[in-house]
Amino acid sequence: MKTRTPLIAGNWKMYKTPPEAAETARAVAAAAAGAAGVEVMIAPSFVCLTETAKALAGTGVFLGAQDIFWETEGAFTGEVSGPMLKAAGCSHVIVGHSERRQFFGETDESVNKKTRAAIREGLIPVVCVGETKAEREGGLTLKVLDRQVRRGLEGLSLETVVVAYEPVWAIGTGLTATADQAQESHAFIRSVLGEAAGKNVAEGLRILYGGSVKPGNAASLMAMPDIDGALVGGASLSAESFGGIIRFGG
Ligand code: PEP
């Protein structure tokens, strides 16, 4: 039996204005109110954080950001620091999402610096890893995951870290890893975390699955022994479908 509390996290990417985010956040909080034993987090864009924090106040739904810069302040135009995220009401932050790796030059090294900054500020980092289609087809999945986890988390204390396994070929494509494919990667990631941080720590860490999660496939994914929740893009944009995932399809 799993003892880790599941986390269902929504990544709203570059969607929604502040009023739209606040409205959906209120609806998500209503949908989450009936779900026991599961944590819920939503990550709107930076400009929506303050409005969303107000909408979520007192609801128990956590607020996350989609990125963080590793310095606390300074001349870094366009960047947002950990203390700023905390002040805006965030408890979580997504780090190293594949879209940031693909379009904005994020590397395992920058992921490491950002994760370190999140931990330093007391934010829970949700660190994304995952192979591309070509890497999977080339039989490189486990090698890629090994590198991303080791380098991304090297030298950090991992107690509060959440890892999200997001096969790049499954993000926003409608293709989902089968529950068995996901479980294989999750078990492997947990074994790498065990080597990095010790078996006891690794057993307590949550590893989320991400990639076209929908109400209809949430239950079979969540039934797997090493899948501890979901990082959800498209289906988190509506409280109705996100609510279905929060209830694991029920
Ligand atoms: C994501 O953006 O992290 C994601 C998993 O997206 P989607 O659910 O749309 O595939």
Boltz pocket constraint, residues with backbone or C-beta under 6 A from the ligand:
constraints:
  - pocket:
      binder: B
      contacts: [[A, 11], [A, 166], [A, 170], [A, 171], [A, 172], [A, 173], [A, 174], [A, 210], [A, 211], [A, 212], [A, 213], [A, 231], [A, 232], [A, 233], [A, 234], [A, 235]]
      max_distance: 6.0
